[in-house]
Amino acid sequence: MSNSSNKKSKGKEHKSKTINVDINRDIYDTADDHSPKFIANPGINEQIVRLISNTKQEPEWMLNIRLKAFKLFQKTAIPTWGPDLSELDLNKIIYFIDPNATETNSWDQVPDEIKETFEKLGIPEAEKKALAGVGAQYDSGMVYHNLQKKLKDQGVIFENMDVAIHKYPDLVKKHFMTSCIPVNDHKFVMLHAAVWSGGTFIYIPKNIKVDLPLQAYFRMNGKQGGQFEHTLIIVDEGAELHYIEGCSSPRYQQSSLHAGCVEIFVKEGATMRYTSIENWSRNVYNLNTKRALVNRNAKMIWTNGNMGSQKTMLYPCSILIGENAHSESLGIAFAGNEQDQDTGSKVIHAASNTTSIIKAKSISKDGGISSYRGLVKVTPNAKNIKSNVQCDALLLDDKSVSKTFPAMSINSPTSRVGHEASVSKVSEEQLFYLQSRGLSEEQAIKVIVGGFISPIVKALPLEYAIELNKLIELEVEGM
């Protein structure tokens, strides 16, 4: 638990009674020697929900949100569209694992076992080179958070979400799972609202432009674990921010669950760029929800790379609520053996003169399934809308599958909306041409794949473009 979490909220503080829960340490098995401080038994019930809130000393209003969401979760069925989730046993997931580390802004004070994991991922090195601030979460808790002093002096807030509830209760309460992603949105949002832990809170004041990105990295390390971080970002009028999120986990035989939530508020004239590279292991169900409310003359840009997880359902959404708002979504998904990547993007044009671009690419190999599932919706009161959707799929063999599920709901006659979709295979002619110039077959395939994903890679900062290229190459090689 953060050393800041004992600070009292400015609002009314809820003193919940201590909940006694049996702790089963035998089921925890990590890729290193780090021993957790606190592990709840597998399964979800009201006792676990209260335990999480009590452990974090949350105010009463947050506990009420959790309990409301849990009741909704109990009544709601698992979605039957998209990837088959019938093998996901929610009663075997561990919903709270305390990493036994006090949050710090000094990398030297992070426990050695955890620090070693993040150093292998290059987190401290990235902070030194090209970042204005970094947060790192290990299982259910944040272990590190740091922000450049000059940004603090300008009023920028970059905090652990658990800490932000206590330090900025009014700002959090106004935005947390209200107008952007309500707690009754769908079953896994309900689950998230009930058991969320950790995550990132960012506030960028009016007209402040953050030149270097802020980054958070989320490591799910426990066997049978669930990670439910909450990201809440507010970019005030005329401000600019680039936020980068990375995710990973070791591989176990048992299934794990990631059901994070990202809420972004882009105020008038602001620009927000959100970049995410999710490289979960093959035992993870990645059921993430990301959404932004975009105001007048504001811009929202999503860039996503999705690979690794067994099943993915992820559709970043922009709701354009102000005139001249703009949204872009660039995404790449890779599906290998026994993987089902169901990804896409959604945009809702709720104001006039708004524009959007969606570019989605997928690669399938060794029988993997890649699906594009998207939505463009124009409300009746929105005039002069422009939107373009482009979906491209690349199949690397005859066993793999590509699917497209585009949805268009256009309720305004002045709209101009286009959709293009293409599916291609690596042909013998392409391989022959490249091999005739001295490349091996493996090298030739890498060149073809590299050209295919180049529009997405070009949208990333250099270091992250290199990382994504390496991850794709490893997948293509079948490693």
Secondary structure, DSSP 8 states (H G I E B T S, - for coil): --TTTTS--SS-----------B-GGG---SSS---SEEB-BS--HHHHHHHHHHTT--HHHHHHHHHHHHHHHHS----SSS--TT--GGG-B--EE-S---BS-GGGS-HHHHHHHHHTTHHHHHHHH-SEEEEEETTEEEEEEE-HHHHHTT-EEEEHHHHHHHSHHHHHHHTTSSSS-TTS-HHHHHHHHH---EEEEEE-TT-B--S-EEEEEE--STTBEE--EEEEEE-TT-EEEEEEEEE----SS-EEE--EEEEEE-TT-EEEEEEEEE--TTEEEE-EEEEEE-TT-EEEEEEEEES-SEEEE--EEEE-STT-EEEEEEEEEE-TT-EEEE--EEEE-STT-EEEEEEEEEE-TT-EEEEEEEEEE-TT--S-EEEEEEEEEESSSS-EEEEEEEEEE--TT-EEEEEEEEEE--HHHHHHHHTTT--HHHHHHHHHHHHHHHHHTTS-HHHHHHHHHHHHHHHHT-
